[in-house]
Amino acid sequence: MNTEKISARRLSWEDVTKLDTKDRIFVSADTAELKLPGCYVPAFLTKPGENFEGGSITARTVFQEEISCLPDDENEAGLFVADEDGPATIEVLQSAGVVLDLALFVPSGDKGALSALYAAARQAFGADVVQIWRQGLKEVPDVKVDIFEEQIPRGRKGNETPKRDRRAIDTYPTRADFIEFTAGWKPVVEIHKPVIDDTPTI
């Protein structure tokens, strides 16, 4: 486990109210995913401290896990900021790297193309660095679509033409799997129709 000991200062509720979402803090690593009591991880408030009420705050760690805590509760691990003259020393968990969760489109691709891709990545970053935990091949039909989201009609307004917002144009249909649609809106996928400019020319 890669950790670093740093000098730090524990924050009170009043200190937290003066922080912004860009201020780096440290929260307990004893979370649902990590379960490392006595260790801390870098984090940021989910909203400015002055906007929290009731003495409870929510922070998001650099590992994308949200935690809630009461800064003034002596029974909790508390929040800390780095301070060279701070009275406390905390152990901070370091990042091991990043996991890429992305979609790659390989024209006329197959498992051979994936093997070549992984070989190139290992050559760039080192054979022991790039590890593949899972992979999935999904063939993409040779057709382009336009992706919209439409507001779901409610009540008497159901007979009206729904509002529509374009999210992607001239793309492959599997792209819809990676788009986050607005709450109360539904995805609509249509075959791409090239825009024809009928503007008369001189």
Phi, psi and omega in degrees: 000126184266110180228166178222135178269129181229155174279136186212169179230133180284140182266140172270172178300321180296321177297319183296323183295345180265000183268155176248176181288349180266352182281127182278127178233176178234130180239164182299140177271008178275069184248176182301326183270319187270315180054057180235079179297145180086000180237156182234159178228149176295145181204172177220148177295146179282343174205162182307143183304326182293345181270354177275149180230156174080008178083001180251139179233161175236132179232153177246124181285166179294347178264015174065034175247132180266137178229151175241144178203166177250104185305324184272001180279114183293342181276353179258163183292334176083176178249145180227156169234151178294134181206114183301330180260011182295149183281349184248156173237122181242155179259121186251129178286130180269159179280138179269344183149200179229151173254124180272123176246092188218171178245130178245132176257119179247108180303129181055033185281158175209191181296331177295322178294322178296318179300319179294322179296314180295322179297320179294321179294318180293325178292326181282323188247351180110140184298327183270358185266311183276112179238140182255115178272320179206154178210156178215134177257129180225115181290142182251124178296146183279069178210141179258148181228165170251136182247126179238168166232137181243142179289130180288121183294146179229145175057220184289345182283003183297336181277348181281157176293123184293149176290144184228142179228128180280130181253329179205145182230140177055058182225172180279148187300331180292348178299332181298334180294341186249009180258132175270118182268152183292141177300134181087003178239154181238148179284143176229125181245126181230148176302135183294131176244114181303140179283123181259122180273109180267011181297123180296142179249157181273000000 
